[in-house]
Amino acid sequence: MTTTTTAEPFLELEHLGAASPAAVLDRLISHLREEKKWHAVFDALLMRKRHELGLPLVRPTSLRDVPEAQRDEFEKYYVSAAREVAERLLDEGAIAQAWNYFRAIGEPERLADAIESLPAAGPIDEQVVEIALFQGVAPVKGLQMFLQSHGTCSTITALDQQFAQMAPATRAACARVMVRRLYDDLRGNVEHDVKRRQAMTPPGASLRELIAEREFLFKDDNYHIDVSHLNSVVRFARMLDPTDAELDLALQLAQYGARLATQYQYAGNPPFADFYPAHIRYFQALLGQDREQAIEYFRSQIGADLAETDTQLAAYALVDLLIRLGRNDEAVDLAVQYLPDTAEEFGLSIPELCAKAGRFETLREFA
């Protein structure tokens, strides 16, 4: 890590003498701390350590010329100095600058805490959004900030780019954010349309209640939200957990989508080719509604040709659903039948699934 500092404090180094060089370095560090020139403090701290170890003072942050016997001591000091400077930068709200140091020493957690503590209604720093969302330091908070500053369309595009790289829990959290946002927007738009036509409609109805028995809402191919946004957010919602409050909201979004004109119901990948009806079944299964019928529906979507990509996509979707419903034994049978050689491409470990299901004989076959 290299930094640029003002030259004046370093002129003191020209007066280093054999008697007290450490004292001059201490004076330099003290001066820089008083001036709050934290990048220069980092350089000066490492210069002092190099002097202590008898190493050249040029390129103070470099590890290349540190002998092996002294490397461990120098690296520990490097980490300590970087942590100190990063904390001081955080105290001043310089999150992006602090990240340079936390990233160098492999400590993203402290920065994540700082980002998470930012007020929801505060100003948006695009550098912080980049670090939080696109560098994965605090992805959910980053998504919320990106949504606030860029709107739904750009946020969906950004999330699509990051989604596959996220951990399952993070994907679920991001899905909750997007479902809640789109649901609120759509419900508000539909309510406005209903009240425009039926002025005495009571406030506070759910989307499901608003669209019930109101065919006029969809007459003449009408819609109330960008249909591509609806498609994307319903797809994200497959990551939701059965206990998430947003799962029923996602179901309502899918139920709204199923009422749209055919040209607005974009097909998905198997087993979600019939996009909204398939998602309705999927969300209902997670919610415990008509669960067996939903499982049979997804089973019927699995083709006969094991080598076909569509067959494997459909099989994995059902395996994943069964796992999320706690039906691991059934999931093992399906995975062994359809995904024996391709499970890992979907991020599925058949041995781990076998162990979870107590299928140790099957586990031995895949060990």
N, C-alpha and C positions, 0 to 999 in steps of 0.2 A: 504494500500500500504506500503510494507516494503522495506527498502533499506539497503545496506551495505556501510559503509563509513570508511575512515581511522580513527584510534583511537586518533591520536595526538591532533586534535583540541578539542576533547571532554574531554581531561584531564583537560581543564580549568574549566569544571563543578565541579571538585572536590574542587575548591576553592570558590564555591558559599558561600557567607555569608549572614547573615540576613540583612546586610546593603544595599547591591546592587546586588542582584541576576539578576535583569533584565539587568543591565549594562553588566554583564558577558555574558549573552545570546546574547545581541546585538553585543558584540565583537566577539563572536563565529560566528554569522550569517555573519557579515562583513568579517571575515577571509575566510569563506567558499565561499562567493560570489567572493572574489578576486581570489581564487583558482579555481573558476568555477566548484565547486563540487556540481552540482545542486541537485542531489538526497539527499545529506546531508543537503543542504539548506532547502529543504522541511521538513525534519525531525526536523531541528533546529527551523524553524518558528513555527511548531506546538508545540514543546517543550516550546517555549516562550509563546505561547497562553495558554497552559496548566498551566504554572506557574502563568500567569496573572489570571486565573480562579481558582487557588488553587487546581489543579488536579495533580495526580502523573505524573512524567515525563517519566516513562517507557511506552513502546509501544505508542509513541507519535501520530502515525497515526490512532490508534484505536478509534472507537466511542463507544465501549461497556461500558466503565466506565464513560462516560460523563452523568451527571444527566440531566433529562428531562428539567429542568429549564434553563440549559446552552447549551442545544444541538443546538438550532437554531443559537446562536452566534458562537459556535465552527464550525458548518457546513459551515456557510458563510465564516469564516476565512479559513477553509480547502479548499473551492473552490477557494478563492482568491490566496492562496499560491500555489495550484496546477496549476492554470492558469499562475502565474508568472514563475514558474519553467518550465512549458511546453513551454512557449514563448522563454525562454532563450535556451532551447534545440533546438527549431526550428531555432533560430538564428545561431546555430552551425551545422545545417543540420542533427541533430539526430532525424529524423522523427519518427522512430520506438519507441524510448525512450519517445518522447513527447506524443505519442499516449497513453501510460500507464496512463498519467495524464488526458489528454482530455477525454479518455474513462471513467475514474473514476468519472469525474464530469459531464458526459453526454453532452460534447460539441464537436461533431465530425466535425462541420462545419469549424472551423479554421484549423484543420488538412487537411480537404479536399481541402481547398484553397491552402495550402502549397504543397500538392501533385500535384494539377492541374498546379501549376506554375513551376514544374520541366521541364527542357528542353527536347524536344522530342528525341534528339540525345545523351543525357547524359547516364552515366553508370546506370545499372539497379540494384537496391537493392531488393533482393528477399523478405526481411521482409516488405518493403514498398509495393511491389506487393501483398503480402498476406493481408495486411491491406486494401489496396485500393480495390482489386477485391473480395477476399474471405470473408472479413469482411464488405464489402459494403460501405466503407467510400468514395471512389471515383471510382466507378466501371468502368466507361468508360475509364478513364485514366489508371486504373489498367489493363483493357483489352488490351489497346494499348501497355503498357509496357510488358505485358505477351506475346503478339504477337511478339514484337520485340526480346524478349529474348528466347522464346520457339518455335516459329514457328506456322504455321497454324494448324497442327494436334493436338498438345497439347492444343492450345487455343480453338479449337472447343470443345474438351472434357471438358475443364474447364468451358466454357460458358454454355454448356449443363447442368452442375451441378448447376449453379447459376441462369439460365434463369427464371425458374418459380418463384423464390423468388424476382425477380426485379420488380420495378414499371414499368408500361407500357412505360412511356417516356424513362426510362433507357434501357429497352429491345430494343426500337426503335433505340436509339443511338448506342447501341452495334451492332445491326444488320447493321447499316450504316457502321460501321468500318469493319465488316467482309465481307459485300458485296463489298465494295470498294477494299479491299485487294484481294479477290479471283478474282474479275473481272479484276483487273490490271494484276494479274499473268496469268490468262487464256488468256486474250487478247494478252499479250506478247508472250505466247507460240504458240498461233494460228498464230499470225503474223509471227513469226519465221518460222513456218512450211510452210506458204504460200510463203514467200520470198525464201525459199529453193527451191521451185518448180517453182515459178513464180518471177524471180528476179526483174522484172520491176514494181512490185506492189508498189504503192505510200504509204508512211508512214502515220500514224495517223488515219487509218480507225477504226471504231468501231467494236466490236465483231460481231454485227449483219451484218455489211457490209462484214466482212472478211469471214463469213461462207456462205453467200448468193451464191447459185449456184456453190458451190465448194464441190461436193459430195466426191471428193477424200480425203477430210479431215477426213472422217468417214469410209473410205473403210477399209476392213479387221478388223473391230471392233476397229478402232483406237480411241484414246482419248488423251486429252492434259492436263489434270489435274486429280488429285485423285478424282475418281467419288464419293467416300463417302464424301469427303469434299464438293463437289458440291451439293450433296443431302442435307447436313446439312445446308449450307449457304442459299440455296433457302428456306428451311424451316424457318430459322431465319427471312428471309426477309418478311414473312407475317406480321411482326410487324411494317413494314415501314408505314409512313404516305403518303397520296396521294401527298403531296407537296415535299416529299423528292426527291432530284436529283438521289439518289441511286435506286429509285424504277424502273426506266427504265433500269438501269444496272442489277437489279434482273430479270427483264423480259428477258433481253438478255441472262442471265445465264440459265434461264428455257428454252428458245428457243434453246440454244446450247444443253442442256440436252435432249431435245426431239429428237435431231438428233442422239443421241448415239445408239449403238446396244442395243437390248432389255434387255440383261442380265445386262447392266449397269444402267438401269432405275428402281431403287428399288422402290417398292410400298410403299405408305404411309398410314396413317390412314384415314378413311373416313372423308371428301369427297375427299381426295387427294390420293385415291388408284391408280389412273392413274396419277402418281406423276407430271411429268413435264407438260403434257397438262392441268391438273387441275390448276397448279400454273400459267401457262400462262393466263388462263381465269381470275384467281383471280387478278393478277397484272394488267391485261388490264382493269378490272372493276374499280380498284382504279385509274387508269390513264384516265378513261373516254372513253376507247376504247371498242366497242361492249359490253357495260355495261349490257343491258337487256338480251342479249344472255347468258352472264356469270351468271347472277342471275338465269335465268331459268335452266341453267346447274346445279348449286348447289342445286336448289330446287329439281331437278330430282334425286339427290343423296340421298335424305332423304327417309329412308325406311318407311314402313307402321306400323311396330311394335314399339309403343312408348316406350316400356320397353327395347328395344335393345340398347346397348351402342353405336353401330355404328349409329343408327338413331339419338341419342342425339348428338353425335359428329358432324354429318353432319348438324343437325339443328343449333347447336351453331355456327358453322363456318359461316353459312349464316346470322344468327342474327348479329354476330359481323361485318360481311361485310356491312350489311344494316346500322348498327349504324355508321360505319366509313364513309359511303356515305351520312349520314344525313337523312336517310329514317327511322326515328324512329317509325313512325306509323306502317309500315310494319313489323319492327322488333318486336314490341309489339305483333302483331297478331301471329307471328311465335313462339315467346317465350311462349306465353300463351298456344298455341296449343301443343307444343312439350316439353317444359321445365318447366312446372308449379311447379314441385317438386324438380327439379335437377339444376335449374339455378345457385344457389349459389355455387354449386360444380365447376362451370366454372368461378366463380368470377363475375357473372352477377346478378344484383339486378333488378328484374322485377318491383318493386315499383318505383325505381329511373328512370327506363326506361319509365314507364308510365307517371311519372311527367314531364320528359323531352319532351315527345311526346304530353303532354296536354291531356292524356287519364285518366281523373280523376275518371270516373265511373269504369274503369277497375282497377285503383289504389285502390279503396275502397274494391274491391274483394280480394286484396292481402295484405291489411293493417292488 
